[in-house]
Amino acid sequence: MIYVGNIAYSMTADELKELFVAFGNVAAVKIIVDKTSGRSKGYGFVEMESDEDGQKAITALNDTQVKGRNIKVNNAFRKNDTKPAE
């Protein structure tokens, strides 16, 4: 899973997908929206079919300008829900 931050609020999921298709098959794209307003929060996630393709996309797209904004692209990570052992 790839985190894409600082995207333009007007960017659509299809537009985000188009950025990543150049690097391989895209399995899923999700732009996070505010629950009450329905407006984009300015970040999203992309899932590539291949980790290798995902890494190529991260390297090529991180800190590039898209729709007037420098996007941040890196590996997404999930917070560990378990508490450390005491």
Secondary structure, DSSP 8 states (H G I E B T S, - for coil): -EEEES--TT--HHHHHHHHHTTS-EEEEEEEE-TTT--EEEEEEEEES-HHHHHHHHHHHTT-EETTEE-EEEE------S----
